[in-house]
Every structure is written in structure tokens, then in C-alpha cells.
Amino acid sequence: MNPGLRGLAEGRETLAALLVAIGAPRLRQLGIEVPNHSFSSPEHRLYEKLADEDRESAHSKYNSLIRRLVSFERSY
């Protein structure tokens, strides 16, 4: 199982789980089984976690992760 899907199923707030939570509506439309989650504002939490690691690069890392998610969604 994908680390993001596993983290989401286990309720762990990991970078991967937050990214999957952000993409959950579109991923479900594509036929991917995505566990329900209780994360409030996964977009904000993802950015905050990235900023906790390195505030100066958080914005570019966030954008990069979102681009990868969108790219995956479009290719699926």
C-alpha cells in the first residue's frame, strides 16, 4: 500500500498522508479507494509541516508536491 494511503488509513499526519488527503476527491473520482480522514485543512497542515522542517524552502517544496499530485492525477 502507498505510504500516503497507509498513513491516512492509520490517521497519521505525515507529509504523504496529507498530500493524499488533499487529492482525495479527485483520486476517488479516478477510482482509487482513499480512506476517509479527519484532517482539518490538509493544505495548511502540509505547508506547516514543511515549514517546521525548513521555513525558507517550505513554499517551493509545497508547490513541488502539489505539482506531483496534479501530474499523477492527470496521468492516471
PQR file with spaces between the fields and no chain letter, atoms N, CA, C, O and H, PARSE charges and radii, in Angstrom:
ATOM       1  N    MET     1       0.853   -1.184    0.000 -0.4000 1.5000
ATOM       2  CA   MET     1       0.000    0.000    0.000 -0.0000 2.0000
ATOM       3  C    MET     1       0.897    1.245    0.000  0.5500 1.7000
ATOM       4  O    MET     1       1.950    1.272    0.638 -0.5500 1.4000
ATOM       5  N    ASN     2       0.464    2.243   -0.711 -0.4000 1.5000
ATOM       6  CA   ASN     2       1.151    3.529   -0.783 -0.0000 2.0000
ATOM       7  C    ASN     2       1.306    4.132    0.617  0.5500 1.7000
ATOM       8  O    ASN     2       0.379    4.044    1.422 -0.5500 1.4000
ATOM       9  H    ASN     2      -0.392    2.221   -1.229  0.4000 1.0000
ATOM      10  N    PRO     3       2.456    4.741    0.927 -0.5600 1.5000
ATOM      11  CA   PRO     3       2.660    5.328    2.260  0.2800 2.0000
ATOM      12  C    PRO     3       1.616    6.384    2.617  0.5500 1.7000
ATOM      13  O    PRO     3       1.213    6.487    3.775 -0.5500 1.4000
ATOM      14  N    GLY     4       1.178    7.165    1.637 -0.4000 1.5000
ATOM      15  CA   GLY     4       0.157    8.176    1.908 -0.0000 2.0000
ATOM      16  C    GLY     4      -1.184    7.559    2.241  0.5500 1.7000
ATOM      17  O    GLY     4      -1.866    7.997    3.167 -0.5500 1.4000
ATOM      18  H    GLY     4       1.505    7.081    0.696  0.4000 1.0000
ATOM      19  N    LEU     5      -1.563    6.535    1.482 -0.4000 1.5000
ATOM      20  CA   LEU     5      -2.827    5.841    1.763 -0.0000 2.0000
ATOM      21  C    LEU     5      -2.767    5.140    3.114  0.5500 1.7000
ATOM      22  O    LEU     5      -3.730    5.168    3.880 -0.5500 1.4000
ATOM      23  H    LEU     5      -1.009    6.179    0.729  0.4000 1.0000
ATOM      24  N    ARG     6      -1.616    4.505    3.405 -0.4000 1.5000
ATOM      25  CA   ARG     6      -1.457    3.815    4.676 -0.0000 2.0000
ATOM      26  C    ARG     6      -1.523    4.814    5.847  0.5500 1.7000
ATOM      27  O    ARG     6      -2.213    4.579    6.839 -0.5500 1.4000
ATOM      28  H    ARG     6      -0.833    4.482    2.783  0.4000 1.0000
ATOM      29  N    GLY     7      -0.802    5.915    5.713 -0.4000 1.5000
ATOM      30  CA   GLY     7      -0.821    6.934    6.767 -0.0000 2.0000
ATOM      31  C    GLY     7      -2.209    7.492    6.994  0.5500 1.7000
ATOM      32  O    GLY     7      -2.624    7.710    8.132 -0.5500 1.4000
ATOM      33  H    GLY     7      -0.242    6.106    4.908  0.4000 1.0000
ATOM      34  N    LEU     8      -2.925    7.721    5.905 -0.4000 1.5000
ATOM      35  CA   LEU     8      -4.283    8.235    6.004 -0.0000 2.0000
ATOM      36  C    LEU     8      -5.187    7.223    6.704  0.5500 1.7000
ATOM      37  O    LEU     8      -5.976    7.589    7.576 -0.5500 1.4000
ATOM      38  H    LEU     8      -2.588    7.544    4.981  0.4000 1.0000
ATOM      39  N    ALA     9      -5.073    5.949    6.320 -0.4000 1.5000
ATOM      40  CA   ALA     9      -5.888    4.895    6.942 -0.0000 2.0000
ATOM      41  C    ALA     9      -5.599    4.767    8.434  0.5500 1.7000
ATOM      42  O    ALA     9      -6.489    4.453    9.224 -0.5500 1.4000
ATOM      43  H    ALA     9      -4.432    5.652    5.612  0.4000 1.0000
ATOM      44  N    GLU    10      -4.347    5.013    8.809 -0.4000 1.5000
ATOM      45  CA   GLU    10      -3.940    4.905   10.214 -0.0000 2.0000
ATOM      46  C    GLU    10      -4.140    6.211   10.981  0.5500 1.7000
ATOM      47  O    GLU    10      -3.913    6.264   12.190 -0.5500 1.4000
ATOM      48  H    GLU    10      -3.624    5.267    8.167  0.4000 1.0000
ATOM      49  N    GLY    11      -4.564    7.266   10.280 -0.4000 1.5000
ATOM      50  CA   GLY    11      -4.804    8.547   10.941 -0.0000 2.0000
ATOM      51  C    GLY    11      -3.537    9.304   11.297  0.5500 1.7000
ATOM      52  O    GLY    11      -3.556   10.208   12.133 -0.5500 1.4000
ATOM      53  H    GLY    11      -4.748    7.223    9.298  0.4000 1.0000
ATOM      54  N    ARG    12      -2.424    8.926   10.651 -0.4000 1.5000
ATOM      55  CA   ARG    12      -1.156    9.610   10.920 -0.0000 2.0000
ATOM      56  C    ARG    12      -1.028   10.824   10.014  0.5500 1.7000
ATOM      57  O    ARG    12      -1.305   10.750    8.817 -0.5500 1.4000
ATOM      58  H    ARG    12      -2.409    8.192    9.971  0.4000 1.0000
ATOM      59  N    GLU    13      -0.614   11.922   10.586 -0.4000 1.5000
ATOM      60  CA   GLU    13      -0.482   13.175    9.844 -0.0000 2.0000
ATOM      61  C    GLU    13       0.934   13.295    9.273  0.5500 1.7000
ATOM      62  O    GLU    13       1.739   14.104    9.733 -0.5500 1.4000
ATOM      63  H    GLU    13      -0.390   11.981   11.559  0.4000 1.0000
ATOM      64  N    THR    14       1.212   12.480    8.272 -0.4000 1.5000
ATOM      65  CA   THR    14       2.511   12.518    7.603 -0.0000 2.0000
ATOM      66  C    THR    14       2.397   13.398    6.361  0.5500 1.7000
ATOM      67  O    THR    14       1.295   13.727    5.923 -0.5500 1.4000
ATOM      68  H    THR    14       0.558   11.823    7.899  0.4000 1.0000
ATOM      69  N    LEU    15       3.541   13.774    5.801 -0.4000 1.5000
ATOM      70  CA   LEU    15       3.512   14.558    4.570 -0.0000 2.0000
ATOM      71  C    LEU    15       2.751   13.812    3.485  0.5500 1.7000
ATOM      72  O    LEU    15       1.918   14.395    2.791 -0.5500 1.4000
ATOM      73  H    LEU    15       4.436   13.507    6.157  0.4000 1.0000
ATOM      74  N    ALA    16       3.036   12.520    3.340 -0.4000 1.5000
ATOM      75  CA   ALA    16       2.382   11.716    2.309 -0.0000 2.0000
ATOM      76  C    ALA    16       0.879   11.607    2.555  0.5500 1.7000
ATOM      77  O    ALA    16       0.091   11.710    1.614 -0.5500 1.4000
ATOM      78  H    ALA    16       3.713   12.047    3.904  0.4000 1.0000
ATOM      79  N    ALA    17       0.477   11.402    3.797 -0.4000 1.5000
ATOM      80  CA   ALA    17      -0.949   11.276    4.116 -0.0000 2.0000
ATOM      81  C    ALA    17      -1.677   12.591    3.861  0.5500 1.7000
ATOM      82  O    ALA    17      -2.801   12.588    3.358 -0.5500 1.4000
ATOM      83  H    ALA    17       1.116   11.318    4.561  0.4000 1.0000
ATOM      84  N    LEU    18      -1.054   13.702    4.199 -0.4000 1.5000
ATOM      85  CA   LEU    18      -1.677   14.997    3.952 -0.0000 2.0000
ATOM      86  C    LEU    18      -1.823   15.258    2.463  0.5500 1.7000
ATOM      87  O    LEU    18      -2.833   15.803    2.020 -0.5500 1.4000
ATOM      88  H    LEU    18      -0.142   13.704    4.608  0.4000 1.0000
ATOM      89  N    LEU    19      -0.817   14.870    1.693 -0.4000 1.5000
ATOM      90  CA   LEU    19      -0.890   15.050    0.242 -0.0000 2.0000
ATOM      91  C    LEU    19      -2.023   14.212   -0.350  0.5500 1.7000
ATOM      92  O    LEU    19      -2.756   14.688   -1.218 -0.5500 1.4000
ATOM      93  H    LEU    19       0.004   14.427    2.053  0.4000 1.0000
ATOM      94  N    VAL    20      -2.170   12.988    0.106 -0.4000 1.5000
ATOM      95  CA   VAL    20      -3.273   12.143   -0.370 -0.0000 2.0000
ATOM      96  C    VAL    20      -4.610   12.740    0.069  0.5500 1.7000
ATOM      97  O    VAL    20      -5.574   12.710   -0.696 -0.5500 1.4000
ATOM      98  H    VAL    20      -1.575   12.602    0.811  0.4000 1.0000
ATOM      99  N    ALA    21      -4.682   13.278    1.275 -0.4000 1.5000
ATOM     100  CA   ALA    21      -5.921   13.901    1.751 -0.0000 2.0000
ATOM     101  C    ALA    21      -6.298   15.084    0.862  0.5500 1.7000
ATOM     102  O    ALA    21      -7.476   15.289    0.572 -0.5500 1.4000
ATOM     103  H    ALA    21      -3.899   13.303    1.896  0.4000 1.0000
ATOM     104  N    ILE    22      -5.310   15.859    0.430 -0.4000 1.5000
ATOM     105  CA   ILE    22      -5.573   16.984   -0.465 -0.0000 2.0000
ATOM     106  C    ILE    22      -6.151   16.477   -1.782  0.5500 1.7000
ATOM     107  O    ILE    22      -7.098   17.057   -2.313 -0.5500 1.4000
ATOM     108  H    ILE    22      -4.353   15.692    0.665  0.4000 1.0000
ATOM     109  N    GLY    23      -5.590   15.415   -2.297 -0.4000 1.5000
ATOM     110  CA   GLY    23      -6.030   14.887   -3.579 -0.0000 2.0000
ATOM     111  C    GLY    23      -7.193   13.924   -3.505  0.5500 1.7000
ATOM     112  O    GLY    23      -7.655   13.452   -4.544 -0.5500 1.4000
ATOM     113  H    GLY    23      -4.821   14.944   -1.865  0.4000 1.0000
ATOM     114  N    ALA    24      -7.686   13.614   -2.318 -0.4000 1.5000
ATOM     115  CA   ALA    24      -8.703   12.576   -2.134 -0.0000 2.0000
ATOM     116  C    ALA    24      -9.923   12.708   -3.047  0.5500 1.7000
ATOM     117  O    ALA    24     -10.324   11.712   -3.651 -0.5500 1.4000
ATOM     118  H    ALA    24      -7.311   13.997   -1.474  0.4000 1.0000
ATOM     119  N    PRO    25     -10.526   13.882   -3.175 -0.5600 1.5000
ATOM     120  CA   PRO    25     -11.724   13.947   -4.032  0.2800 2.0000
ATOM     121  C    PRO    25     -11.441   13.524   -5.474  0.5500 1.7000
ATOM     122  O    PRO    25     -12.195   12.740   -6.051 -0.5500 1.4000
ATOM     123  N    ARG    26     -10.375   14.031   -6.044 -0.4000 1.5000
ATOM     124  CA   ARG    26     -10.041   13.692   -7.430 -0.0000 2.0000
ATOM     125  C    ARG    26      -9.595   12.238   -7.545  0.5500 1.7000
ATOM     126  O    ARG    26      -9.951   11.558   -8.508 -0.5500 1.4000
ATOM     127  H    ARG    26      -9.762   14.667   -5.575  0.4000 1.0000
ATOM     128  N    LEU    27      -8.825   11.757   -6.580 -0.4000 1.5000
ATOM     129  CA   LEU    27      -8.372   10.366   -6.606 -0.0000 2.0000
ATOM     130  C    LEU    27      -9.559    9.408   -6.555  0.5500 1.7000
ATOM     131  O    LEU    27      -9.565    8.384   -7.238 -0.5500 1.4000
ATOM     132  H    LEU    27      -8.536   12.309   -5.798  0.4000 1.0000
ATOM     133  N    ARG    28     -10.559    9.742   -5.749 -0.4000 1.5000
ATOM     134  CA   ARG    28     -11.768    8.905   -5.683 -0.0000 2.0000
ATOM     135  C    ARG    28     -12.507    8.915   -7.020  0.5500 1.7000
ATOM     136  O    ARG    28     -13.023    7.886   -7.456 -0.5500 1.4000
ATOM     137  H    ARG    28     -10.554   10.574   -5.194  0.4000 1.0000
ATOM     138  N    GLN    29     -12.557   10.080   -7.670 -0.4000 1.5000
ATOM     139  CA   GLN    29     -13.200   10.165   -8.988 -0.0000 2.0000
ATOM     140  C    GLN    29     -12.492    9.268   -9.997  0.5500 1.7000
ATOM     141  O    GLN    29     -13.109    8.751  -10.928 -0.5500 1.4000
ATOM     142  H    GLN    29     -12.138   10.916   -7.316  0.4000 1.0000
ATOM     143  N    LEU    30     -11.196    9.094   -9.798 -0.4000 1.5000
ATOM     144  CA   LEU    30     -10.407    8.254  -10.699 -0.0000 2.0000
ATOM     145  C    LEU    30     -10.540    6.769  -10.376  0.5500 1.7000
ATOM     146  O    LEU    30      -9.990    5.925  -11.083 -0.5500 1.4000
ATOM     147  H    LEU    30     -10.695    9.514   -9.042  0.4000 1.0000
ATOM     148  N    GLY    31     -11.270    6.451   -9.308 -0.4000 1.5000
ATOM     149  CA   GLY    31     -11.494    5.057   -8.941 -0.0000 2.0000
ATOM     150  C    GLY    31     -10.528    4.508   -7.912  0.5500 1.7000
ATOM     151  O    GLY    31     -10.516    3.305   -7.654 -0.5500 1.4000
ATOM     152  H    GLY    31     -11.717    7.137   -8.733  0.4000 1.0000
ATOM     153  N    ILE    32      -9.729    5.360   -7.329 -0.4000 1.5000
ATOM     154  CA   ILE    32      -8.787    4.927   -6.291 -0.0000 2.0000
ATOM     155  C    ILE    32      -9.493    4.970   -4.943  0.5500 1.7000
ATOM     156  O    ILE    32     -10.111    5.974   -4.588 -0.5500 1.4000
ATOM     157  H    ILE    32      -9.739    6.337   -7.538  0.4000 1.0000
ATOM     158  N    GLU    33      -9.396    3.880   -4.199 -0.4000 1.5000
ATOM     159  CA   GLU    33     -10.008    3.831   -2.879 -0.0000 2.0000
ATOM     160  C    GLU    33      -9.134    4.608   -1.907  0.5500 1.7000
ATOM     161  O    GLU    33      -8.011    4.209   -1.600 -0.5500 1.4000
ATOM     162  H    GLU    33      -8.894    3.064   -4.488  0.4000 1.0000
ATOM     163  N    VAL    34      -9.669    5.725   -1.428 -0.4000 1.5000
ATOM     164  CA   VAL    34      -8.946    6.585   -0.490 -0.0000 2.0000
ATOM     165  C    VAL    34      -9.702    6.575    0.829  0.5500 1.7000
ATOM     166  O    VAL    34     -10.893    6.886    0.866 -0.5500 1.4000
ATOM     167  H    VAL    34     -10.581    6.049   -1.677  0.4000 1.0000
ATOM     168  N    PRO    35      -9.013    6.217    1.922 -0.5600 1.5000
ATOM     169  CA   PRO    35      -9.687    6.204    3.226  0.2800 2.0000
ATOM     170  C    PRO    35     -10.192    7.596    3.601  0.5500 1.7000
ATOM     171  O    PRO    35      -9.604    8.608    3.222 -0.5500 1.4000
ATOM     172  N    ASN    36     -11.278    7.626    4.343 -0.4000 1.5000
ATOM     173  CA   ASN    36     -11.757    8.900    4.874 -0.0000 2.0000
ATOM     174  C    ASN    36     -10.741    9.411    5.879  0.5500 1.7000
ATOM     175  O    ASN    36      -9.988    8.638    6.471 -0.5500 1.4000
ATOM     176  H    ASN    36     -11.757    6.804    4.651  0.4000 1.0000
ATOM     177  N    HIS    37     -10.732   10.716    6.061 -0.4000 1.5000
ATOM     178  CA   HIS    37      -9.791   11.309    7.005 -0.0000 2.0000
ATOM     179  C    HIS    37     -10.488   12.392    7.814  0.5500 1.7000
ATOM     180  O    HIS    37     -11.551   12.884    7.435 -0.5500 1.4000
ATOM     181  H    HIS    37     -11.344   11.344    5.581  0.4000 1.0000
ATOM     182  N    SER    38      -9.884   12.748    8.911 -0.4000 1.5000
ATOM     183  CA   SER    38     -10.443   13.791    9.770 -0.0000 2.0000
ATOM     184  C    SER    38      -9.500   14.987    9.861  0.5500 1.7000
ATOM     185  O    SER    38      -9.608   15.807   10.773 -0.5500 1.4000
ATOM     186  H    SER    38      -9.021   12.348    9.219  0.4000 1.0000
ATOM     187  N    PHE    39      -8.576   15.079    8.905 -0.4000 1.5000
ATOM     188  CA   PHE    39      -7.639   16.199    8.922 -0.0000 2.0000
ATOM     189  C    PHE    39      -8.380   17.489    8.591  0.5500 1.7000
ATOM     190  O    PHE    39      -9.113   17.563    7.605 -0.5500 1.4000
ATOM     191  H    PHE    39      -8.489   14.413    8.163  0.4000 1.0000
ATOM     192  N    SER    40      -8.184   18.480    9.412 -0.4000 1.5000
ATOM     193  CA   SER    40      -8.739   19.797    9.153 -0.0000 2.0000
ATOM     194  C    SER    40      -7.724   20.582    8.332  0.5500 1.7000
ATOM     195  O    SER    40      -6.571   20.716    8.741 -0.5500 1.4000
ATOM     196  H    SER    40      -7.588   18.420   10.213  0.4000 1.0000
ATOM     197  N    SER    41      -8.130   21.091    7.204 -0.4000 1.5000
ATOM     198  CA   SER    41      -7.278   21.892    6.319 -0.0000 2.0000
ATOM     199  C    SER    41      -5.953   21.193    5.994  0.5500 1.7000
ATOM     200  O    SER    41      -4.888   21.669    6.388 -0.5500 1.4000
ATOM     201  H    SER    41      -9.067   20.982    6.872  0.4000 1.0000
ATOM     202  N    PRO    42      -6.015   20.069    5.278 -0.5600 1.5000
ATOM     203  CA   PRO    42      -4.770   19.364    4.981  0.2800 2.0000
ATOM     204  C    PRO    42      -3.763   20.215    4.204  0.5500 1.7000
ATOM     205  O    PRO    42      -2.555   20.020    4.340 -0.5500 1.4000
ATOM     206  N    GLU    43      -4.255   21.161    3.387 -0.4000 1.5000
ATOM     207  CA   GLU    43      -3.348   22.043    2.656 -0.0000 2.0000
ATOM     208  C    GLU    43      -2.505   22.870    3.612  0.5500 1.7000
ATOM     209  O    GLU    43      -1.290   22.982    3.453 -0.5500 1.4000
ATOM     210  H    GLU    43      -5.237   21.318    3.277  0.4000 1.0000
ATOM     211  N    HIS    44      -3.167   23.449    4.609 -0.4000 1.5000
ATOM     212  CA   HIS    44      -2.447   24.259    5.598 -0.0000 2.0000
ATOM     213  C    HIS    44      -1.508   23.409    6.451  0.5500 1.7000
ATOM     214  O    HIS    44      -0.380   23.813    6.734 -0.5500 1.4000
ATOM     215  H    HIS    44      -4.155   23.358    4.739  0.4000 1.0000
ATOM     216  N    ARG    45      -1.974   22.245    6.852 -0.4000 1.5000
ATOM     217  CA   ARG    45      -1.137   21.374    7.686 -0.0000 2.0000
ATOM     218  C    ARG    45       0.102   20.917    6.924  0.5500 1.7000
ATOM     219  O    ARG    45       1.191   20.847    7.495 -0.5500 1.4000
ATOM     220  H    ARG    45      -2.890   21.918    6.622  0.4000 1.0000
ATOM     221  N    LEU    46      -0.057   20.605    5.630 -0.4000 1.5000
ATOM     222  CA   LEU    46       1.097   20.202    4.828 -0.0000 2.0000
ATOM     223  C    LEU    46       2.117   21.334    4.801  0.5500 1.7000
ATOM     224  O    LEU    46       3.306   21.105    5.022 -0.5500 1.4000
ATOM     225  H    LEU    46      -0.941   20.662    5.167  0.4000 1.0000
ATOM     226  N    TYR    47       1.665   22.528    4.536 -0.4000 1.5000
ATOM     227  CA   TYR    47       2.584   23.670    4.486 -0.0000 2.0000
ATOM     228  C    TYR    47       3.260   23.883    5.849  0.5500 1.7000
ATOM     229  O    TYR    47       4.466   24.121    5.918 -0.5500 1.4000
ATOM     230  H    TYR    47       0.699   22.714    4.356  0.4000 1.0000
ATOM     231  N    GLU    48       2.485   23.798    6.913 -0.4000 1.5000
ATOM     232  CA   GLU    48       3.053   23.988    8.259 -0.0000 2.0000
ATOM     233  C    GLU    48       4.120   22.941    8.571  0.5500 1.7000
ATOM     234  O    GLU    48       5.165   23.264    9.136 -0.5500 1.4000
ATOM     235  H    GLU    48       1.505   23.605    6.857  0.4000 1.0000
ATOM     236  N    LYS    49       3.859   21.696    8.204 -0.4000 1.5000
ATOM     237  CA   LYS    49       4.848   20.636    8.454 -0.0000 2.0000
ATOM     238  C    LYS    49       6.122   20.886    7.648  0.5500 1.7000
ATOM     239  O    LYS    49       7.226   20.681    8.153 -0.5500 1.4000
ATOM     240  H    LYS    49       3.011   21.434    7.744  0.4000 1.0000
ATOM     241  N    LEU    50       5.975   21.325    6.406 -0.4000 1.5000
ATOM     242  CA   LEU    50       7.147   21.644    5.593 -0.0000 2.0000
ATOM     243  C    LEU    50       7.910   22.825    6.193  0.5500 1.7000
ATOM     244  O    LEU    50       9.140   22.830    6.212 -0.5500 1.4000
ATOM     245  H    LEU    50       5.078   21.492    5.995  0.4000 1.0000
ATOM     246  N    ALA    51       7.179   23.818    6.679 -0.4000 1.5000
ATOM     247  CA   ALA    51       7.813   24.991    7.291 -0.0000 2.0000
ATOM     248  C    ALA    51       8.517   24.620    8.583  0.5500 1.7000
ATOM     249  O    ALA    51       9.546   25.207    8.917 -0.5500 1.4000
ATOM     250  H    ALA    51       6.179   23.814    6.664  0.4000 1.0000
ATOM     251  N    ASP    52       7.978   23.657    9.310 -0.4000 1.5000
ATOM     252  CA   ASP    52       8.641   23.197   10.536 -0.0000 2.0000
ATOM     253  C    ASP    52       9.999   22.580   10.214  0.5500 1.7000
ATOM     254  O    ASP    52      10.947   22.710   10.988 -0.5500 1.4000
ATOM     255  H    ASP    52       7.142   23.180    9.038  0.4000 1.0000
ATOM     256  N    GLU    53      10.084   21.910    9.071 -0.4000 1.5000
ATOM     257  CA   GLU    53      11.343   21.282    8.651 -0.0000 2.0000
ATOM     258  C    GLU    53      12.339   22.319    8.157  0.5500 1.7000
ATOM     259  O    GLU    53      13.522   22.267    8.495 -0.5500 1.4000
ATOM     260  H    GLU    53       9.313   21.805    8.442  0.4000 1.0000
ATOM     261  N    ASP    54      11.850   23.275    7.342 -0.4000 1.5000
ATOM     262  CA   ASP    54      12.729   24.297    6.766 -0.0000 2.0000
ATOM     263  C    ASP    54      11.861   25.429    6.222  0.5500 1.7000
ATOM     264  O    ASP    54      11.325   25.336    5.118 -0.5500 1.4000
ATOM     265  H    ASP    54      10.889   23.318    7.067  0.4000 1.0000
ATOM     266  N    ARG    55      11.731   26.480    6.994 -0.4000 1.5000
ATOM     267  CA   ARG    55      10.832   27.588    6.641 -0.0000 2.0000
ATOM     268  C    ARG    55      11.184   28.205    5.287  0.5500 1.7000
ATOM     269  O    ARG    55      10.286   28.573    4.530 -0.5500 1.4000
ATOM     270  H    ARG    55      12.166   26.555    7.890  0.4000 1.0000
ATOM     271  N    GLU    56      12.451   28.322    4.976 -0.4000 1.5000
ATOM     272  CA   GLU    56      12.859   29.000    3.747 -0.0000 2.0000
ATOM     273  C    GLU    56      12.489   28.232    2.484  0.5500 1.7000
ATOM     274  O    GLU    56      12.259   28.838    1.437 -0.5500 1.4000
ATOM     275  H    GLU    56      13.181   28.023    5.591  0.4000 1.0000
ATOM     276  N    SER    57      12.430   26.927    2.566 -0.4000 1.5000
ATOM     277  CA   SER    57      12.120   26.148    1.363 -0.0000 2.0000
ATOM     278  C    SER    57      10.692   25.592    1.367  0.5500 1.7000
ATOM     279  O    SER    57      10.314   24.865    0.447 -0.5500 1.4000
ATOM     280  H    SER    57      12.617   26.434    3.416  0.4000 1.0000
ATOM     281  N    ALA    58       9.905   25.921    2.378 -0.4000 1.5000
ATOM     282  CA   ALA    58       8.562   25.347    2.505 -0.0000 2.0000
ATOM     283  C    ALA    58       7.690   25.650    1.295  0.5500 1.7000
ATOM     284  O    ALA    58       6.995   24.763    0.800 -0.5500 1.4000
ATOM     285  H    ALA    58      10.212   26.511    3.125  0.4000 1.0000
ATOM     286  N    HIS    59       7.714   26.871    0.817 -0.4000 1.5000
ATOM     287  CA   HIS    59       6.850   27.258   -0.300 -0.0000 2.0000
ATOM     288  C    HIS    59       7.186   26.466   -1.561  0.5500 1.7000
ATOM     289  O    HIS    59       6.290   25.945   -2.226 -0.5500 1.4000
ATOM     290  H    HIS    59       8.279   27.592    1.219  0.4000 1.0000
ATOM     291  N    SER    60       8.453   26.376   -1.887 -0.4000 1.5000
ATOM     292  CA   SER    60       8.824   25.656   -3.111 -0.0000 2.0000
ATOM     293  C    SER    60       8.576   24.152   -2.966  0.5500 1.7000
ATOM     294  O    SER    60       8.178   23.499   -3.931 -0.5500 1.4000
ATOM     295  H    SER    60       9.181   26.799   -1.347  0.4000 1.0000
ATOM     296  N    LYS    61       8.806   23.597   -1.776 -0.4000 1.5000
ATOM     297  CA   LYS    61       8.530   22.171   -1.573 -0.0000 2.0000
ATOM     298  C    LYS    61       7.030   21.896   -1.663  0.5500 1.7000
ATOM     299  O    LYS    61       6.613   20.900   -2.255 -0.5500 1.4000
ATOM     300  H    LYS    61       9.130   24.128   -0.992  0.4000 1.0000
ATOM     301  N    TYR    62       6.227   22.772   -1.081 -0.4000 1.5000
ATOM     302  CA   TYR    62       4.779   22.617   -1.133 -0.0000 2.0000
ATOM     303  C    TYR    62       4.311   22.620   -2.590  0.5500 1.7000
ATOM     304  O    TYR    62       3.567   21.736   -3.015 -0.5500 1.4000
ATOM     305  H    TYR    62       6.566   23.581   -0.601  0.4000 1.0000
ATOM     306  N    ASN    63       4.752   23.620   -3.346 -0.4000 1.5000
ATOM     307  CA   ASN    63       4.357   23.706   -4.754 -0.0000 2.0000
ATOM     308  C    ASN    63       4.809   22.486   -5.540  0.5500 1.7000
ATOM     309  O    ASN    63       4.080   21.996   -6.402 -0.5500 1.4000
ATOM     310  H    ASN    63       5.357   24.339   -3.001  0.4000 1.0000
ATOM     311  N    SER    64       5.997   21.999   -5.252 -0.4000 1.5000
ATOM     312  CA   SER    64       6.506   20.817   -5.943 -0.0000 2.0000
ATOM     313  C    SER    64       5.636   19.595   -5.653  0.5500 1.7000
ATOM     314  O    SER    64       5.304   18.838   -6.565 -0.5500 1.4000
ATOM     315  H    SER    64       6.590   22.397   -4.552  0.4000 1.0000
ATOM     316  N    LEU    65       5.270   19.404   -4.397 -0.4000 1.5000
ATOM     317  CA   LEU    65       4.417   18.268   -4.038 -0.0000 2.0000
ATOM     318  C    LEU    65       3.049   18.364   -4.704  0.5500 1.7000
ATOM     319  O    LEU    65       2.521   17.363   -5.189 -0.5500 1.4000
ATOM     320  H    LEU    65       5.539   20.019   -3.656  0.4000 1.0000
ATOM     321  N    ILE    66       2.475   19.559   -4.729 -0.4000 1.5000
ATOM     322  CA   ILE    66       1.168   19.744   -5.362 -0.0000 2.0000
ATOM     323  C    ILE    66       1.266   19.482   -6.864  0.5500 1.7000
ATOM     324  O    ILE    66       0.369   18.872   -7.446 -0.5500 1.4000
ATOM     325  H    ILE    66       2.903   20.372   -4.335  0.4000 1.0000
ATOM     326  N    ARG    67       2.346   19.937   -7.492 -0.4000 1.5000
ATOM     327  CA   ARG    67       2.534   19.658   -8.927 -0.0000 2.0000
ATOM     328  C    ARG    67       2.628   18.157   -9.191  0.5500 1.7000
ATOM     329  O    ARG    67       2.063   17.664  -10.167 -0.5500 1.4000
ATOM     330  H    ARG    67       3.075   20.432   -7.020  0.4000 1.0000
ATOM     331  N    ARG    68       3.338   17.428   -8.328 -0.4000 1.5000
ATOM     332  CA   ARG    68       3.451   15.971   -8.497 -0.0000 2.0000
ATOM     333  C    ARG    68       2.094   15.304   -8.347  0.5500 1.7000
ATOM     334  O    ARG    68       1.767   14.380   -9.091 -0.5500 1.4000
ATOM     335  H    ARG    68       3.797   17.829   -7.535  0.4000 1.0000
ATOM     336  N    LEU    69       1.303   15.772   -7.385 -0.4000 1.5000
ATOM     337  CA   LEU    69      -0.043   15.225   -7.188 -0.0000 2.0000
ATOM     338  C    LEU    69      -0.895   15.459   -8.435  0.5500 1.7000
ATOM     339  O    LEU    69      -1.536   14.533   -8.933 -0.5500 1.4000
ATOM     340  H    LEU    69       1.569   16.523   -6.781  0.4000 1.0000
ATOM     341  N    VAL    70      -0.904   16.672   -8.930 -0.4000 1.5000
ATOM     342  CA   VAL    70      -1.695   17.005  -10.118 -0.0000 2.0000
ATOM     343  C    VAL    70      -1.208   16.197  -11.314  0.5500 1.7000
ATOM     344  O    VAL    70      -2.017   15.696  -12.095 -0.5500 1.4000
ATOM     345  H    VAL    70      -0.384   17.424   -8.526  0.4000 1.0000
ATOM     346  N    SER    71       0.085   16.069  -11.462 -0.4000 1.5000
ATOM     347  CA   SER    71       0.642   15.283  -12.557 -0.0000 2.0000
ATOM     348  C    SER    71       0.184   13.822  -12.467  0.5500 1.7000
ATOM     349  O    SER    71      -0.171   13.219  -13.480 -0.5500 1.4000
ATOM     350  H    SER    71       0.742   16.477  -10.828  0.4000 1.0000
ATOM     351  N    PHE    72       0.193   13.263  -11.272 -0.4000 1.5000
ATOM     352  CA   PHE    72      -0.273   11.888  -11.091 -0.0000 2.0000
ATOM     353  C    PHE    72      -1.749   11.787  -11.461  0.5500 1.7000
ATOM     354  O    PHE    72      -2.156   10.870  -12.175 -0.5500 1.4000
ATOM     355  H    PHE    72       0.481   13.752  -10.449  0.4000 1.0000
ATOM     356  N    GLU    73      -2.550   12.736  -10.969 -0.4000 1.5000
ATOM     357  CA   GLU    73      -3.980   12.697  -11.250 -0.0000 2.0000
ATOM     358  C    GLU    73      -4.245   12.765  -12.744  0.5500 1.7000
ATOM     359  O    GLU    73      -5.130   12.074  -13.248 -0.5500 1.4000
ATOM     360  H    GLU    73      -2.220   13.480  -10.389  0.4000 1.0000
ATOM     361  N    ARG    74      -3.501   13.577  -13.447 -0.4000 1.5000
ATOM     362  CA   ARG    74      -3.720   13.739  -14.890 -0.0000 2.0000
ATOM     363  C    ARG    74      -3.258   12.513  -15.675  0.5500 1.7000
ATOM     364  O    ARG    74      -3.797   12.214  -16.740 -0.5500 1.4000
ATOM     365  H    ARG    74      -2.782   14.138  -13.038  0.4000 1.0000
ATOM     366  N    SER    75      -2.274   11.816  -15.155 -0.4000 1.5000
ATOM     367  CA   SER    75      -1.745   10.668  -15.888 -0.0000 2.0000
ATOM     368  C    SER    75      -2.492    9.382  -15.611  0.5500 1.7000
ATOM     369  O    SER    75      -2.322    8.397  -16.330 -0.5500 1.4000
ATOM     370  H    SER    75      -1.835   12.058  -14.290  0.4000 1.0000
ATOM     371  N    TYR    76      -3.309    9.379  -14.588 -0.4000 1.5000
ATOM     372  CA   TYR    76      -3.975    8.141  -14.167 -0.0000 2.0000
ATOM     373  C    TYR    76      -5.126    7.803  -15.078  0.5500 1.7000
ATOM     374  O    TYR    76      -5.800    6.793  -14.874 -0.5500 1.4000
ATOM     375  H    TYR    76      -3.447   10.179  -14.004  0.4000 1.0000
